Amino acid sequence: MPEWISLNGRLTPAAEASVSPLDRGFLYGDSVFETLRTYGGRPFRLTSHLDRLRSSAQRLAIPWPEPRLSIDTEIGRALEAARNTESAIRIMLTRGVGPIGYDPSGIAFPTLVVHVRPCPEPPPSAGHEGVDVAVVGAPCCDVLVFLGDGAGALHLGSRFLAGTHPASVAVGDLNGDKLPDLVVGGADGVSILLGR
């Protein structure tokens, strides 16, 4: 079975895992997550992903699960059970199970979910059209859009100013013109950059 979940250290096939309906991640989205993949069966830049996850959890005052649970160990266990050639890994840390209400005090332990599944293949068009990439926060307040050339190289296509310290980007057709638009979140709010 290629999809496995470690839920607070309990390893099961993905279809058998269940989170309490009183988990604050389920009730309120009170959680943080990271998604990464493997190359050669090994998690890519795992330390960087775990550092970012820890930093995000600290900002929201979500307790870190270690030493009771080792995220590295749970990733390894789920990868071993899945036995995929390459895997996508999603790590989710919620504040945990608690009473309904907005006060998070009194919650004993966070919920840790490590979901391992087969890594999706790039679309066939990626081989001849290339893959485009948007990078936020480089060097400071910019969004850089790199366009793939189909031969494995990326070239700077556009550079946008997007407010103070952009931190995340999403792509979608926001105005129905069938062109990709960017939504950039940062310290001073959200910027919307419509494609042309």
Residue pairs with C-beta under 8 A, 6 or more apart in sequence:
1 13
1 81
1 82
2 82
2 83
2 84
2 117
2 118
3 13
3 14
3 15
3 82
3 115
3 116
3 117
3 118
4 11
4 12
4 13
4 14
4 78
4 81
4 82
4 115
4 116
5 11
5 12
5 13
5 14
5 17
5 78
5 113
5 114
5 115
5 116
6 74
6 75
6 77
6 78
6 112
6 113
6 114
7 17
7 18
7 19
7 111
7 112
7 113
8 69
8 109
8 111
8 112
9 69
9 74
9 112
10 17
11 74
11 77
11 78
11 81
14 115
14 117
17 113
19 25
19 26
19 94
19 111
19 113
20 26
20 97
20 111
21 27
22 97
22 98
22 99
22 100
23 94
23 96
23 97
23 111
24 30
24 31
24 94
24 95
24 96
24 97
24 98
24 104
24 107
25 31
25 92
25 94
25 95
25 111
26 94
27 100
28 102
30 60
30 62
30 94
30 95
30 104
31 62
31 92
31 93
31 94
31 95
32 53
32 56
32 57
32 60
32 62
32 92
32 93
33 53
33 90
33 91
33 92
33 93
34 49
34 50
34 52
34 53
34 90
34 91
35 88
35 89
35 90
35 91
36 43
36 44
36 45
36 46
36 49
36 88
36 89
36 91
37 43
37 44
37 86
37 87
37 88
37 89
37 119
38 44
38 79
38 84
38 86
38 87
38 89
38 119
39 86
41 79
41 85
41 86
41 87
43 49
43 75
43 79
43 89
46 72
46 75
49 91
50 71
50 72
50 91
53 71
53 91
53 93
54 64
57 63
57 64
57 93
57 110
58 64
60 95
61 104
62 93
62 94
62 95
62 110
63 95
63 96
63 109
63 110
64 93
64 110
65 71
65 93
65 109
65 110
65 112
68 109
69 112
71 91
71 112
71 114
74 112
74 114
75 89
75 91
75 114
75 116
78 89
78 114
78 115
78 116
79 87
79 89
79 116
81 116
82 116
82 117
82 118
84 116
84 117
84 118
84 119
85 118
86 118
86 119
87 116
87 117
87 118
87 119
88 116
88 117
88 118
88 119
88 120
89 114
89 115
89 116
90 113
90 114
90 115
91 112
91 113
91 114
91 115
92 111
92 112
92 113
92 114
92 115
93 110
93 111
93 112
93 113
94 110
94 111
94 113
95 104
95 107
95 110
95 111
96 107
96 108
96 109
96 110
96 111
97 107
97 111
98 104
98 106
98 107
99 106
122 131
126 148
127 150
128 150
129 148
129 150
130 147
130 148
130 149
130 150
130 151
130 152
130 153
130 154
131 148
131 154
132 145
132 146
132 147
132 148
132 154
132 157
133 145
133 146
133 148
133 154
134 143
134 144
134 145
134 146
134 169
134 171
134 182
135 143
135 144
135 145
135 146
136 142
136 143
136 162
136 166
136 167
136 168
136 169
136 184
136 186
137 165
137 166
137 167
138 144
140 165
141 161
141 162
141 163
141 164
141 165
141 166
141 186
142 159
142 160
142 161
142 162
142 166
143 159
143 160
143 162
143 166
143 169
143 182
143 184
143 193
144 156
144 158
144 159
145 156
145 157
145 158
145 159
145 160
145 182
146 154
146 155
146 156
146 157
147 154
147 155
147 156
147 157
148 154
149 155
160 182
160 184
160 191
160 193
162 184
162 186
162 191
162 193
163 184
163 186
163 187
163 188
163 189
163 191
164 186
164 187
164 188
165 186
165 187
165 188
166 184
166 185
166 186
166 191
167 185
167 186
167 187
168 184
168 185
168 186
169 182
169 183
169 184
169 185
170 182
170 183
171 180
171 181
171 182
171 183
172 180
172 181
172 183
173 179
173 180
173 181
174 181
174 183
174 192
174 194
175 181
175 194
177 194
177 195
179 194
179 195
179 196
180 195
181 192
181 193
181 194
181 195
182 191
182 192
182 193
182 195
183 190
183 191
183 192
183 193
184 190
184 191
184 192
184 193
